[in-house]
Amino acid sequence: MPKEDKTDLLQGTLDMLILKALQLEPMHGFGISVRIRQMSDEVLQVEQGSLYPALYRLEEQGWIKAEWGVSDNNRKAKYYALTAAGRRQLEAETVNWEKLTAAINLVLRTV
């Protein structure tokens, strides 16, 4: 039986991915995990045990806000939305990520 390919996230990247997932519209937790999986071409899968602590942490930071609503299947769900501070944080983290990945790529290409 083939081993399932699972990609682990670097420390801190989950927060950035959640902020990016919420950039267009508010979503509930399951929707956020689906969006991240879709945006990564099915490579990244965020488990609930990682997602919800990250959502609480982002809410405490003031980067997202949460309110209760009703999901598509008519169930009560907590919806998360990006705040203005969260948009600024996403922009800053994106710039830092691009610098980091460029530097790592330089190292990998060095003979």
Residue pairs with C-beta under 8 A, 6 or more apart in sequence:
6 45
7 43
7 44
7 45
9 17
9 44
9 46
9 50
13 97
14 46
14 50
14 51
14 54
15 54
15 57
15 58
15 63
15 93
16 90
16 93
16 94
16 97
17 36
17 44
17 46
18 32
18 36
18 51
18 54
18 55
18 58
18 64
18 80
19 58
19 63
19 64
19 82
19 86
19 89
19 90
19 93
20 39
20 90
20 94
21 27
21 32
21 35
21 36
21 39
22 32
22 64
22 80
22 81
22 82
22 86
23 82
23 87
23 90
25 81
26 79
26 80
26 81
27 35
27 79
27 80
28 69
28 71
28 77
28 78
28 79
28 80
29 48
29 51
29 52
29 55
29 77
29 78
29 80
30 77
32 46
32 51
32 55
32 80
33 45
33 46
33 48
33 51
36 44
36 45
36 46
37 44
37 45
37 46
55 64
55 66
55 80
58 64
58 80
58 86
59 65
59 66
59 80
61 85
61 89
62 83
62 85
62 86
63 82
63 83
63 85
63 86
63 89
64 80
64 81
64 82
64 83
64 86
65 80
65 81
65 83
66 78
66 79
66 80
66 81
67 78
67 79
67 81
68 76
68 77
68 78
68 79
69 76
69 77
69 78
69 79
70 76
70 77
71 77
82 90
